Amino acid sequence: MLLRSAVVVLNGIRTGSGSVLNQFPRRIALIPNFQIHWRSAKRSSFQRARVESKYSQLKIPFVFTVATGSLCVVGNQHLGKLISPQSKYDGQTLTSWWNSRPDWMKVYCLICGSCIAVFAAFRLGSLVSERYPALWIFMNKYFVTSALPTSPAASCAQLILSAFSHINPLHLGINMFILYNVAETMVPEMGKDSFLGAYLFCAVASGFCSLTYQLSRGHYTGSVGASGAILGLLGMVMYTHPEYNFYIIFLPFLAIPARVLMASLITMDLIGVIQGWRFFDHAGHLGGMLSGL
C-alpha cells in the first residue's frame, strides 16, 4: 500500500506520499524459437486490450474530477454552511463558542476532525479485521486511491476520501500542522468557502494524477493522505505571495523564498515521476500543486 507521509516543513510544509503495499512479482518464461512469433503476436494483442481496458478506468474519474472542479468554483458559497450553522440559542453555549471562532479555525477543525475520524476508523478496522473484516474492507475500498479494478462509484469516492486518510499518527500530525499554518494564512484572504472548495478540488486532482500514474506504470499500489490537497493550497500561498520566505522546521535559520521553494518542489516531484521513484507519491504531489496554481 502506498501511504502518504510528510516530509518537509515550514509555515507551509512539503508533504510526501508513502510506501508500496503490494508489488506483483515478475515471471520470466523461456519460449522455444518456433513459438516466439505466434506468442509475441498473441501477447501484443492481449496487451493492447489490457491497455485499453486499463485506461477505460480513468473515464469516469476524469469526468468526476472536472465536475468537482466546476462545482467548487460555481457552488463554493454553499460550503461555508458546513462550518457556520445557524443557532437559535444565545449565551455561553458550545454553539455560541463555536460561532465566535475565526473562520480559519472552523475550517481547520472541520478538515482535521474528519481526518482524525477516518484515522480512527482505519485503526478500528485493523484491530477487528480478523473477526469482523467488513470495516477494513470498506475503508480500503473507498478511502485508498488505488488502480486495482473497482466500481466507478468507488473510484470516484477514493479521489476525495483518500485525502482524509493517514497511515500513522506522525503522518497525520505533520499534515495537520502544515494545514494549520496554511489555513491561518489563506482563509482570511480567500474566505472559508473558496478555501474548502480549493481543498476538495486539489484533493481530487491529486488523486486523479496518482491513479493515472499507477495505471501507466502498472504499479497497482495505493495512496492516501492530505499531501496532495495541502500541496495545492501551499502552491496557492507561494504563487499569490512570492515575497514570503519559508523555513524548514529543524533549520529555522535557513530562509527559502517562495519561488525557490515552489520550483524546487515541482522539480523534485517531476524527477520522481520520470524516474519512477516509489517511496512518495510524486505524481499525486505534482498534480495537487499544479492544480492549486
C-alpha positions in Angstrom: 0.0 0.0 0.0 1.3 3.4 -0.9 0.7 5.6 2.1 1.3 9.3 2.3 3.8 10.6 4.8 5.0 14.1 5.4 8.4 15.4 4.9 9.5 19.0 4.5 8.4 21.9 6.5 7.5 25.4 7.2 4.7 27.8 7.6 3.6 25.5 4.9 5.4 22.2 4.8 6.1 19.9 1.9 4.4 16.6 2.3 5.1 13.2 0.9 3.2 10.1 -0.1 4.1 6.7 1.1 5.3 3.3 0.6 4.3 0.4 -1.6 1.8 -2.1 -0.2 1.9 -4.7 -3.0 4.3 -5.3 -5.8 3.4 -8.2 -8.0 6.4 -10.5 -8.9 7.5 -10.7 -12.4 7.8 -14.0 -14.2 10.3 -14.8 -16.9 9.4 -17.7 -19.2 11.7 -19.4 -21.7 9.9 -19.8 -25.0 11.0 -22.2 -27.8 12.1 -20.5 -31.0 9.3 -21.8 -33.1 6.7 -20.3 -30.7 8.2 -16.9 -30.5 6.3 -15.2 -33.3 2.9 -16.7 -32.5 3.1 -15.9 -28.8 4.5 -12.5 -29.5 1.6 -11.6 -31.7 -0.9 -13.1 -29.2 0.8 -11.2 -26.3 0.8 -7.9 -28.2 -2.9 -8.3 -28.9 -3.6 -9.1 -25.3 -1.5 -6.2 -24.1 -3.4 -3.7 -26.4 -6.7 -5.0 -25.0 -5.4 -4.7 -21.5 -4.1 -1.2 -22.0 -7.5 -0.1 -23.5 -9.3 -1.7 -20.5 -6.8 -0.2 -18.1 -7.3 3.4 -19.3 -11.0 3.0 -19.5 -10.9 3.0 -15.7 -10.0 6.7 -16.0 -13.0 7.9 -17.9 -15.4 8.3 -15.0 -12.8 9.5 -12.5 -11.8 12.1 -15.1 -15.4 13.3 -15.6 -15.7 13.4 -11.8 -12.6 15.5 -11.4 -13.8 18.0 -14.0 -17.2 18.1 -12.4 -15.8 18.6 -8.9 -13.6 21.5 -10.1 -16.6 23.1 -11.7 -18.8 22.7 -8.7 -16.1 24.0 -6.3 -15.8 27.2 -8.5 -19.5 27.7 -9.0 -21.0 26.5 -5.8 -18.4 27.0 -3.1 -20.5 29.7 -1.4 -22.6 26.8 0.0 -19.7 25.0 1.6 -19.4 27.6 4.3 -22.7 26.4 5.7 -20.8 23.3 6.9 -18.9 25.3 9.4 -21.3 28.1 10.2 -24.6 26.5 11.3 -27.4 28.9 12.3 -28.2 28.6 16.0 -31.4 29.6 17.8 -29.6 29.7 21.1 -27.8 32.5 22.8 -25.5 32.6 25.8 -22.3 30.8 26.6 -23.1 27.5 24.9 -20.9 25.3 22.8 -22.7 26.6 19.7 -22.1 30.2 20.6 -18.5 29.5 21.4 -18.0 27.8 18.1 -19.7 30.6 16.2 -17.3 33.1 17.9 -14.2 31.3 16.5 -12.5 32.8 13.4 -13.3 31.2 10.1 -9.9 29.8 9.5 -10.1 27.9 12.8 -13.5 26.5 11.9 -12.2 25.3 8.5 -9.2 23.7 10.1 -11.2 21.9 12.8 -13.6 20.6 10.1 -10.8 19.1 8.0 -8.7 18.0 10.9 -11.6 16.4 12.7 -12.6 14.5 9.6 -9.0 13.2 9.2 -8.9 12.1 12.8 -12.3 10.3 12.5 -11.1 8.4 9.3 -7.8 7.5 11.0 -9.7 6.1 14.0 -11.9 4.1 11.6 -8.9 2.6 9.9 -7.3 1.7 13.3 -10.6 0.1 14.5 -10.9 -1.8 11.2 -7.4 -3.1 11.6 -7.9 -4.2 15.1 -11.1 -6.2 14.4 -10.2 -7.3 10.8 -9.8 -10.9 11.7 -13.2 -11.4 13.2 -15.1 -8.6 11.5 -13.4 -7.8 8.2 -16.2 -5.7 6.8 -15.0 -2.3 8.1 -11.4 -3.0 7.0 -12.6 -3.9 3.5 -14.9 -0.9 3.3 -12.1 1.5 4.4 -9.6 0.1 1.9 -12.2 0.1 -0.9 -13.3 3.8 -0.5 -10.6 5.6 1.4 -7.5 4.5 -0.6 -6.8 5.7 -4.1 -5.9 2.5 -6.0 -5.5 1.4 -9.6 -6.9 -2.0 -8.7 -10.2 -2.6 -10.6 -13.3 -1.5 -8.7 -16.7 0.1 -9.3 -16.9 3.5 -10.8 -18.6 4.9 -7.6 -15.7 3.6 -5.5 -13.1 5.0 -7.9 -14.7 8.5 -7.6 -15.1 8.3 -3.8 -11.5 7.3 -3.5 -10.3 10.6 -5.1 -11.9 12.6 -2.3 -11.9 10.3 0.7 -8.2 9.2 0.4 -7.3 12.9 1.2 -8.7 12.3 4.7 -6.8 9.0 5.3 -3.4 8.7 7.0 -1.2 5.7 7.9 0.1 6.6 11.3 -0.1 9.4 14.0 3.1 11.0 12.7 1.8 11.2 9.2 -1.5 12.7 10.4 0.2 15.1 12.8 2.6 16.6 10.3 0.0 17.1 7.6 -2.4 18.7 10.1 0.5 21.0 11.3 1.0 22.2 7.8 -2.7 22.6 7.2 -3.0 24.7 10.3 -0.4 27.2 9.0 -1.8 27.3 5.5 -5.4 27.8 6.8 -4.4 30.6 9.1 -2.8 32.4 6.2 -5.2 31.7 3.3 -8.7 31.5 4.8 -8.8 35.2 5.9 -7.7 36.1 2.4 -9.8 33.7 0.3 -12.8 33.2 2.5 -13.8 29.9 4.1 -16.0 28.8 1.1 -13.3 29.2 -1.5 -10.7 27.6 0.7 -12.8 24.5 1.2 -13.6 24.4 -2.5 -9.9 24.6 -3.3 -9.0 21.9 -0.8 -11.5 19.5 -2.3 -10.5 20.2 -5.9 -6.8 19.8 -5.1 -7.5 16.6 -3.4 -9.5 15.2 -6.3 -6.9 16.4 -8.9 -4.1 14.9 -6.8 -5.9 11.6 -6.6 -6.6 11.5 -10.3 -3.0 12.1 -11.2 -1.9 9.4 -8.7 -4.4 7.0 -10.3 -3.3 7.8 -13.8 0.3 7.3 -12.9 -0.3 4.0 -11.2 -2.2 2.7 -14.2 0.5 3.9 -16.6 3.3 2.2 -14.6 1.3 -0.8 -13.8 2.2 -0.5 -10.1 -1.3 -1.1 -8.7 -0.3 0.5 -5.4 -2.5 2.6 -3.2 -2.2 6.2 -2.0 -3.6 8.0 1.0 -3.1 11.3 2.8 -3.8 15.0 2.6 -0.5 15.7 1.0 -1.7 16.4 -2.5 -4.5 18.8 -1.3 -2.2 20.6 1.1 0.5 21.0 -1.5 -2.2 22.5 -3.8 -3.0 25.0 -1.1 0.6 25.6 -0.3 1.2 26.3 -4.0 -1.5 28.9 -3.9 0.3 30.6 -1.0 3.6 30.6 -2.8 2.0 31.8 -6.1 0.0 34.7 -4.6 2.7 35.7 -2.1 6.1 35.3 -3.8 7.5 37.7 -1.2 7.1 35.1 1.5 10.0 33.2 3.0 9.7 29.7 4.2 11.6 27.9 6.9 12.5 24.2 7.3 11.2 23.2 10.7 14.6 21.9 12.1 16.6 24.7 10.3 14.8 27.9 11.4 17.8 30.0 10.4 17.5 29.0 6.7 15.0 31.2 4.8 13.8 29.9 1.4 12.0 32.3 -0.9 8.6 31.2 -2.1 9.5 31.0 -5.7 12.6 28.9 -5.0 10.7 26.5 -2.8 7.9 26.1 -5.4 10.4 25.5 -8.2 12.3 23.0 -6.0 9.2 21.0 -5.1 7.9 20.9 -8.6 11.3 19.8 -10.0 11.8 17.1 -7.4 8.4 15.6 -7.9 8.8 15.8 -11.7 12.1 13.9 -11.5 10.4 11.4 -9.2 7.7 10.8 -11.7 10.1 10.4 -14.6 12.5 8.2 -12.6 9.7 6.1 -11.2 10.5 6.7 -7.5 8.0 4.9 -5.4 8.7 5.9 -1.8 6.5 9.0 -2.2 3.5 9.6 -4.5 5.3 12.2 -6.7 2.5 12.1 -9.3 -0.1 12.9 -6.7 2.0 15.7 -5.2 2.7 17.2 -8.6 -0.9 17.1 -9.6 -2.0 18.6 -6.3 0.5 21.5 -6.5 -0.2 22.3 -10.2 -4.0 22.3 -9.6 -3.5 25.0 -6.9 -1.5 27.4 -9.0 
